[in-house]
Amino acid sequence: MKIYVDADACPVVIKQILFKAAERTQTQLILVANQFIQTPNSKVIQSIRVESGFDVADDKIVEFTEIGDLVITSDLPLANDVIEKGGLALSSRGELFTTENIKSRLNMRDFLDTMRASGVHTGGPAPLSQSDRQAFGNQLDRILAKRKK
């Protein structure tokens, strides 16, 4: 298993959790972004910079993802593509996207996009909380523990 990170939108605190987990478990961690991402000096952590453009980083992540790989993203279309390739998708809030929940999440996203296009203010996501960080760390640990079995 490799872990890919949609790094342009990933909160710094989540990257820190990922850096520690990758080192602890010696799991390959690849951050993909259209800008330079600072990473610790490590044999298991790397950063790949892609060209700027709509979905360029997402497309690269989907290209790299293989069955059983984990992708860290809150981008629902990217999560859907990863799941369709047989990968796992985990949000920075600790929500594991699955074949059972991704379609309804995409439908809600599309509905909210339509509402915003009509002038309705739908608000944005709440700031990342301590419980979100804990949920992410716990879910990541469960996924990495299953990998070792």
VOGU-3710 file (C-alpha; in Angstrom, 3 decimals, decimal comma):
1> mkiyvdadac> 0,000/0,000/0,000  1,069/3,512/-0,827  -0,527/6,665/0,521  -1,158/9,530/-1,904  -2,120/12,969/-0,630  -4,080/15,607/-2,519  -1,621/18,013/-0,937  -2,795/21,381/-2,287  -5,852/21,324/-0,030  -4,598/19,117/2,798
11> pvvikqilfk> -4,308/20,917/6,152  -0,792/21,170/7,589  -1,795/19,368/10,795  -3,034/16,383/8,735  0,242/16,311/6,790  2,101/16,186/10,117  0,013/13,194/11,230  0,735/11,499/7,899  4,487/12,164/8,138  4,623/10,516/11,573
21> aaertqtqli> 2,490/7,547/10,510  4,540/6,961/7,338  7,789/6,938/9,310  6,355/4,758/12,086  4,970/2,149/9,672  7,514/2,650/6,868  4,667/3,217/4,414  5,420/5,080/1,189  3,795/8,553/1,361  3,545/10,658/-1,803
31> lvanqfiqtp> 2,230/14,235/-1,682  0,968/15,493/-5,044  0,481/19,234/-5,575  0,865/21,999/-8,138  3,149/23,901/-5,778  6,232/23,056/-3,738  5,367/21,098/-0,594  7,931/20,923/2,215  8,481/17,366/3,414  10,776/15,863/6,027
41> nskviqsirv> 13,974/14,205/4,860  12,817/10,582/4,637  13,233/7,514/2,487  9,446/6,877/2,588  8,116/10,425/2,059  8,243/12,320/-1,212  6,545/15,217/-2,928  5,594/15,377/-6,586  4,941/18,747/-8,157  2,617/18,804/-11,165
51> esgfdvaddk> 1,711/21,604/-13,551  -0,925/24,101/-12,502  -4,365/23,541/-13,935  -7,806/22,251/-13,158  -7,627/18,679/-11,757  -3,994/18,124/-12,870  -2,963/16,863/-9,412  -6,160/14,810/-9,096  -5,584/13,183/-12,485  -1,995/12,302/-11,517
61> ivefteigdl> -3,164/10,730/-8,258  -5,746/8,616/-10,097  -3,076/7,594/-12,622  -0,724/6,425/-9,828  -3,335/4,741/-7,620  -3,404/0,965/-7,571  -5,720/-1,485/-5,825  -5,375/-1,128/-2,059  -3,639/2,262/-2,112  -4,933/4,995/0,184
71> vitsdlplan> -5,671/8,527/-1,025  -6,117/11,413/1,393  -8,559/13,900/-0,114  -11,737/15,812/0,594  -12,376/16,136/-3,152  -15,415/13,927/-3,764  -14,926/13,371/-7,526  -11,313/12,336/-6,842  -12,453/10,016/-4,027  -14,981/8,452/-6,404
81> dviekgglal> -12,311/7,842/-9,072  -9,984/6,279/-6,488  -12,713/3,966/-5,202  -13,562/2,918/-8,767  -9,884/1,917/-9,227  -9,978/-0,216/-6,071  -8,263/2,253/-3,763  -9,323/3,698/-0,441  -10,208/7,371/0,027  -10,043/9,127/3,395
91> ssrgelftte> -10,978/12,743/4,093  -8,904/15,004/6,326  -11,808/14,824/8,802  -11,485/11,052/9,103  -14,391/10,051/6,885  -13,675/6,905/4,896  -15,395/7,181/1,529  -16,821/3,884/0,271  -18,856/2,559/-2,627  -21,838/2,748/-0,254
101> niksrlnmrd> -21,520/6,451/0,623  -19,684/8,213/-2,206  -22,608/8,494/-4,660  -24,897/10,146/-2,109  -22,076/12,534/-1,134  -21,567/13,444/-4,814  -25,304/14,029/-5,224  -25,350/16,366/-2,206  -22,302/18,217/-3,543  -24,004/18,705/-6,908
111> fldtmrasgv> -27,197/19,881/-5,192  -25,267/22,469/-3,141  -23,427/23,619/-6,291  -26,813/24,188/-7,940  -28,049/26,109/-4,907  -24,946/28,337/-4,903  -25,342/28,955/-8,641  -28,883/30,143/-7,879  -27,525/32,688/-5,400  -28,212/30,772/-2,198
121> htggpaplsq> -25,433/31,080/0,366  -24,775/27,516/1,588  -21,713/28,270/3,734  -18,461/26,378/3,671  -17,034/23,598/5,765  -16,368/24,248/9,435  -12,745/24,696/10,492  -10,876/21,475/11,213  -11,511/20,663/14,874  -9,548/18,641/17,397
131> sdrqafgnql> -12,134/15,856/17,103  -11,686/15,889/13,292  -7,924/15,461/13,748  -8,481/12,635/16,195  -10,996/10,937/13,877  -8,491/11,189/11,023  -5,646/9,746/13,092  -7,807/6,890/14,389  -9,097/5,976/10,935  -5,575/6,151/9,470
141> drilakrkk> -4,273/3,867/12,229  -7,069/1,334/11,544  -6,267/1,296/7,832  -2,519/0,917/8,414  -3,084/-1,835/11,025  -5,203/-3,834/8,529  -2,402/-3,507/5,994  0,037/-5,260/8,308  -2,192/-8,326/8,691
//
